[in-house]
Amino acid sequence: MTSDDPEATVALLGAAVDAAIPRALRRAWEQHLAHEPVLVARQGIYSAHGRPFAYQFSYRAPGHHPQLARTWGRADHERATDHVLRATFGRVDLDDVAHGRLLFVRCPRAHLLGELPLPARPDRLVIEVSTTTEVDAAALAGLRRLREQGFRVALPSFTDRPEQRRLLPHVDFVKVDVRDLDVEGHPVVRVARSFGATLVAEYVESPEVLRHARDLGFTLFQGNLIERAGVLDRAGARLVGH
């Protein structure tokens, strides 16, 4: 193989390295991975009648606290999303955790643009746009492409910022932190539903907040009052293709 074909050269080197690993060491590593926890958090999104409509899946790892994500960089968010997608859609028992419902997963810009892969499951995956995503022509084109492929898109933490308004024609769900709607509730809700999106009340933490969200016309609800996020270990579920 000549140096004019660098990708093939790298592939050959990788194969040579794999072949040099003793079989016993390879088995030991596989056993180690089989016992390592593969964690994800799952929280229900419920209808006004108290029935589960969908589930939000998010990153967890041993020793990880969700607040740590505030200090993450771009690569950290991308790795976390890939972990969640592999732990859910990369396992053969998806319906054991999805129960036939939609799964919301927060996806950063690279997944919207096609630079990182998404599972071909538009019947289940709802792509939730990361709050740090730059809203430009490339991001909007990526959302249009994904919706043409059948994916549904969610916009979280809507507060009627100008960049969020640009996303409204391209989303199916708008999630609003209802703790912030004590004064500006009705105007924010009117804008959020202006393109026909289904509204999700986020952070429903008390009966008073739930009543207020109902009064504002929300039809889907998510928060600790209804269901706290539970942590699932997906290590025991068989990988797709194995």
C-alpha positions in Angstrom: 0.0 0.0 0.0 1.4 3.4 -1.0 1.5 6.5 1.1 -0.9 8.1 -1.5 -3.8 6.3 0.2 -3.5 7.4 3.9 -6.9 6.1 4.9 -6.1 2.6 3.7 -2.7 2.8 5.4 -4.3 3.7 8.8 -6.8 0.8 8.3 -3.9 -1.6 7.8 -2.0 -0.3 10.8 -5.2 -0.6 12.9 -5.6 -4.2 11.7 -2.0 -5.0 12.5 -2.4 -3.6 16.0 -5.6 -5.6 16.6 -3.9 -8.8 15.4 -0.9 -8.2 17.8 -3.2 -8.1 20.9 -3.0 -11.6 22.6 -6.3 -13.4 22.6 -6.4 -13.7 26.4 -5.9 -10.0 26.9 -8.7 -9.3 24.4 -11.0 -11.6 26.3 -10.1 -9.9 29.6 -10.9 -6.5 28.1 -14.2 -7.7 26.7 -15.1 -9.1 30.2 -14.1 -5.8 31.8 -16.4 -3.9 29.4 -19.3 -6.3 30.0 -19.2 -5.4 33.7 -18.7 -1.7 33.3 -22.0 0.2 33.9 -23.5 1.9 30.8 -25.7 4.5 32.5 -28.5 6.8 31.2 -31.1 8.8 32.9 -34.8 8.5 31.9 -37.6 10.9 32.8 -41.1 10.7 31.6 -43.0 13.4 29.6 -46.7 13.1 30.5 -50.0 14.1 29.0 -52.6 16.1 30.8 -54.4 12.8 31.6 -51.3 11.5 33.4 -50.2 9.1 30.7 -46.6 8.8 29.6 -46.2 10.4 26.1 -42.4 10.2 25.7 -39.2 9.9 27.7 -36.2 12.2 28.0 -32.9 10.4 28.0 -29.8 12.1 29.2 -26.2 11.3 30.1 -25.1 9.7 33.3 -21.8 8.0 34.4 -20.4 6.7 37.7 -19.6 9.8 39.8 -21.1 12.2 37.3 -23.4 15.0 38.5 -25.6 16.7 36.0 -24.5 20.1 37.2 -20.9 19.3 35.9 -22.2 19.6 32.3 -22.3 23.4 32.8 -18.5 23.4 32.6 -18.3 21.1 29.5 -16.9 22.1 26.1 -18.1 21.1 22.7 -16.4 17.8 22.6 -17.8 16.8 26.0 -21.3 17.4 24.9 -20.8 15.4 21.7 -19.3 12.5 23.6 -22.2 12.5 26.1 -24.8 12.5 23.3 -23.0 9.6 21.5 -23.0 7.7 24.8 -26.8 8.2 25.2 -27.5 7.2 21.6 -25.4 4.1 21.8 -26.8 3.1 25.2 -30.4 3.4 23.9 -30.6 2.9 20.1 -27.5 0.8 20.0 -29.1 -2.0 22.1 -31.5 -4.5 20.8 -34.1 -4.1 23.6 -35.0 -0.5 22.8 -38.7 -1.0 23.4 -38.0 -2.3 26.9 -36.9 1.2 27.8 -39.0 3.2 25.3 -42.3 1.3 25.8 -43.3 2.2 22.3 -43.0 5.9 22.9 -40.8 8.8 21.6 -37.4 9.4 23.1 -36.1 12.9 23.5 -32.3 13.3 23.3 -30.4 16.6 23.5 -28.2 16.8 20.4 -25.4 19.4 19.8 -24.6 21.1 16.5 -22.4 18.4 15.0 -25.4 15.9 15.0 -27.7 18.5 13.4 -25.2 19.1 10.6 -24.5 15.5 10.0 -20.9 15.6 11.2 -21.8 13.0 13.8 -24.2 10.2 13.1 -27.8 9.8 14.4 -29.6 6.4 14.6 -31.9 5.9 11.7 -35.0 5.8 14.0 -37.2 8.8 13.2 -40.1 6.7 14.5 -38.6 7.0 18.0 -35.9 9.7 18.2 -36.9 13.3 18.9 -33.9 15.5 18.3 -33.7 18.2 21.0 -31.6 21.1 19.9 -28.8 21.9 22.4 -29.2 25.3 24.0 -25.6 26.2 23.0 -26.2 25.6 19.3 -25.4 28.5 17.1 -28.5 29.3 15.0 -27.2 30.0 11.5 -28.0 29.0 8.0 -26.1 25.7 8.3 -28.0 24.7 11.5 -31.4 25.6 10.0 -30.5 23.6 6.8 -29.6 20.7 9.0 -32.9 20.8 10.8 -34.8 20.9 7.5 -32.9 17.9 6.3 -33.6 15.9 9.4 -37.3 16.7 9.3 -37.4 15.6 5.7 -36.0 12.3 6.9 -38.9 12.0 9.3 -37.3 13.1 12.5 -39.2 15.3 15.0 -37.4 18.2 16.6 -37.7 19.8 20.0 -36.6 23.3 21.2 -35.9 23.4 25.0 -35.7 26.2 27.4 -37.7 28.6 25.3 -37.7 32.2 26.5 -38.5 34.0 23.3 -34.9 35.0 22.4 -34.4 36.2 18.8 -32.3 33.1 17.9 -35.0 30.8 19.3 -37.7 32.5 17.2 -35.7 31.6 14.1 -36.0 27.9 15.1 -39.8 27.9 15.6 -40.7 27.1 12.0 -38.5 24.0 12.2 -39.6 22.3 15.4 -42.4 20.0 16.5 -42.1 20.6 20.3 -41.3 23.7 22.3 -40.3 23.1 25.9 -40.7 26.0 28.3 -39.4 26.3 31.9 -42.8 27.1 33.6 -41.1 28.3 36.7 -40.3 31.5 34.8 -43.8 32.2 33.6 -45.3 33.9 36.6 -45.3 37.3 34.9 -44.7 36.9 31.2 -46.5 33.6 30.8 -49.2 34.3 28.2 -47.0 36.3 25.7 -44.2 33.6 25.8 -46.7 30.8 25.3 -48.4 32.6 22.4 -45.0 33.0 20.6 -44.0 29.4 21.4 -47.1 27.9 19.7 -47.2 30.4 16.8 -46.0 27.8 14.3 -48.1 25.0 15.6 -45.6 23.2 17.9 -46.8 21.1 20.8 -45.9 22.8 24.1 -44.1 20.9 26.9 -44.0 22.4 30.4 -40.5 21.8 31.8 -39.5 21.8 35.5 -42.9 21.1 36.9 -41.8 20.9 40.6 -45.0 21.8 42.5 -48.8 21.5 42.3 -49.0 25.3 41.9 -46.7 25.3 38.9 -48.6 22.4 37.4 -51.9 24.3 37.7 -50.4 27.4 36.2 -49.0 25.4 33.3 -52.5 23.9 32.7 -54.0 27.3 32.8 -51.5 28.6 30.2 -52.6 25.8 27.8 -49.7 23.3 28.1 -50.6 19.8 27.1 -47.4 17.9 28.0 -45.6 18.1 31.3 -42.1 17.1 32.6 -40.7 17.5 36.0 -39.9 16.0 39.4 -43.5 16.5 40.7 -44.7 14.0 38.1 -41.6 11.7 37.9 -38.0 12.0 39.0 -35.4 10.9 36.5 -34.3 7.3 37.1 -30.9 5.9 36.2 -30.8 2.8 34.0 -27.8 0.6 33.5 -27.7 -0.6 29.9 -24.6 -2.8 30.2 -26.6 -6.0 30.2 -28.5 -5.3 27.0 -27.2 -6.9 23.9 -25.6 -4.6 21.3 -27.3 -4.3 18.0 -25.6 -6.6 15.5 -24.1 -8.9 18.1 
